[in-house]
Structure formats: structure tokens, C-alpha cells
Amino acid sequence: MAADTTVNKTFAAFYQEFCVQLKININKDVLEILDKTFKSGSVCLSRTFTLDLPGNGGRRAQRLEDEDVLVLSKCLQNDGRVTGLDVSYNNISDGGAKHLADALQLSSSALKFLDLKFNNIQADGAEFLANSLKSNSSLLSLSLSGNRFGDRGGVSMSRMLQVNSTLQMLQLSDCNLADRSVAALGAALNRNTALQALDISRPLLFSRQEEWAVHFSQMLTVNCSLLELHLGRMGLTDSGMETLAEGLTRNRSLRYLDLRCNRVTRDGAHHLAEVLKQSKTLEIIDLSSNRIEDEGAVHLSEAMATHGCSLKELSVCRNCIRTEGLLSLAQAVKHNQSLTHIYVWGNRLDEPVCQVFSELISSGRLLPEHTDVSPYQVDGRLFLAQVFQGLRKQICCIDRDHKRT
């Protein structure tokens, strides 16, 4: 216990010492969290853990600034047990990103998980981090979502992916990526064999030709490591879906495809259905907030009824689907035992639809926690209420031992 107590004091002591040395005011909120995290006897010598300092938890009055990150980066260099750092939703800018990049470049870096989402990192900061990861061999997961570093920062990330052989998860949604960087990221994955999950949702694409879909289709043809791809709010049309489907048909690794909030209609659903008839790996598809309507739902249902279809989870919420399409989806659930999760709220749930989904749930074929609707009766009539459940956020997760205490 005495040894543990000495070590537990060390991190907080280093924090205070570096603050004095660098002439930076001690952040009392940070010090309080450090004291709680490293309280006597709570952390053993060999255990790894994450330092949780998000700015949106309501626990702190003062969000982290660049100077706070400078002190923390110095402390991290003195404690190799810290393998995760969550500093999301703070006021970290390019200067703070530079401090973390310097720490990541050290051969002693132990960080495996770094969450920087929704800070104020611009193109220079993204470039600092990308350059540091060209030589880093420890980091497995990096989240930069919500930092508006634009095309230049995105291109820097694509160049990093061409040489990095360690990073498994990269989140770049809401980063103001544009046509050039999105295409570059797709091209980089032609050679990268480490990355398992990529999120580039909600870029700022100006071209209506959907050239990015060509690059990603070509990438999917040859890439064999990517398990999870998030393409929400890309402006994807039926034409782009047709292009993407060419690569998806040849792909042999992707398990999770996120296409929510695009412009896919019945024709695009038909192209995706043809993929499902041939794919042996796709398990989860998010088509919520598109417009596939009845005909698109029927196409998907027919594909799911095909022998060997590997799909396990499907979301078609808010797709203007009426009775015919929803009944066909219900039939697919009955006949395809591998399909265990389906989400349909936001479509036209008439009484025949309510009846068939009620039967699926009451019979045990569809577990209540595997759908977003729940049956109830009023005056002898059957209705479906919304249950706030949805698809898994991700399937590619860094081992929690690397992240939590």
C-alpha cells in the first residue's frame, strides 16, 4: 500500500511541480480530478488507465486551455501507465495540439487512446498531430471530430495514413473536410492495412459529381482491413450509391456501413440490395433519414431473404416507408434468423404494421431491446410507441483496459 501511495502522489505532484516550473497557474479542477483518480490504493503499479478530463461533463467550471495541455503532456512523459487521454469539449487550439504531438513523438509514449473532439484545433494543429503519428507506434484511436481544420488538415491526415501502421480508429466527422481531403483519405486506404474504422461524416463537399465515391469504391475493392465506415451526411445520391456498390460487392472485410442522412432513394436501395445478396461480411447498415420508400424497402427485404445474407442490424428510420415496405421488412425478419435488430420509427406505422411487429416481439423473434418500437393498445386498437434505442455506435472498439480504470 505504501508503494502505491507514493506512486499515486507522483502524478499530482508532477502536475503541481510543472505548473510552478512553467509559471502556469494550477487548474484547481484538474488537480481535484487527479486527486480523485489517483486516490490512495486505487491504482496499482501495473494497471493502465485513462485520464478523463472532458469539458462537457458539468464537473468543471474551467475548461482546459493550451497551457493546461502543456503541463499534462509533461506529466504524461513521467507516467507510462496513462494509456488514454480524454480532453474532448475543451478550448484546446493548435498550440495544445502541438504539445500533444511532441509527446506522441517520444519513443516512450504510452498513449493508445486520444480524444480531442470538439475543441478549436485548426489546420496547423491537425498537421502537427498527423506528423507525429508518422513515427508513433502506440496510438490506436484518435478522435478529432468537431474540429474545423478543413481540407489542409484532412490532407495531412491522409498522408499520415500512408505511412502509419498502428492506428486502428480515426474519427474526422464535422471537420469541414472538402473534396480534396475526402478523396485523399480514400486513396490513402488503398495501401493502409491497419485502420479498422473511419468516420468522415458531414464534410463540406462542393462537387456534384461525387468523385469521392469513385475513390472510396476503388479503395473498398482492395482494402482488407477496414471494418467500419461512416459516411453520414455526405450528400450521397443514387448515382453515388451505384458507384460505391461496385466496390462494396468486391470488398471482403467491411462489417458496418453508415449511410444515414443522405439522399438515397429506391434506386440507391436497389444497388445496396444487390450488394447484400453477394456480401458475406456486411452485418450492420444504417440507412436512417434517407428516402427509400416502399419500393426500396422491398428491394432490401428480398436481399435479406437471400440464403447466406450476413446482415444482422438494419436501420431504416425516417425513410417515407408505408405499409407495403414495412410488411416486407417484417417478413424478412421472420425468414432471416441472422437479422436480429431492426429500427423503423419515423415511417408510416399503420395498424397492419403495428400488428406484425407486435407479433414479432411477443413471439420472441424480435427482442424488445433490438428495435425502436413497442406495442400498446388504446380502445382495442394496436399502436407502436417509440423506444429510444438504435444501432450500435461502433463495432471497432479499442480494448477498454486501454481506456478506463
ABEGO torsion letter per residue (X at the ends): XAAAAAAAAAAAAAAAAAAAAAGBBBBAAAAAAAAAAABBGABBAABBBBBBABAAAGABABBBBAAAAAAAAAAAAABAABABBBABGBABBAAAAAAAAAAAABAABABABBBABGBABBAAAAAAAAAAAAABAABABBBABGBBAEAAAAAAAAAAAAABAABABBBABGAGBBAAAAAAAAAAAAABAABABBBABGBBBABAAGAAAAAAAAAAAABAABABBBABGAGBBAAAAAAAAAAAAABAABABBBABGBABBAAAAAAAAAAAAABAABABBBABGBBAEAAAAAAAAAAAABBGBABABBBABGAGBBAAAAAAAAAAAAABAABABBBABGBBBBAAAAAAAAAAAAAGABBAAABABBBBBBGGBBBBBBBBBBBBABABBBBAAAABX
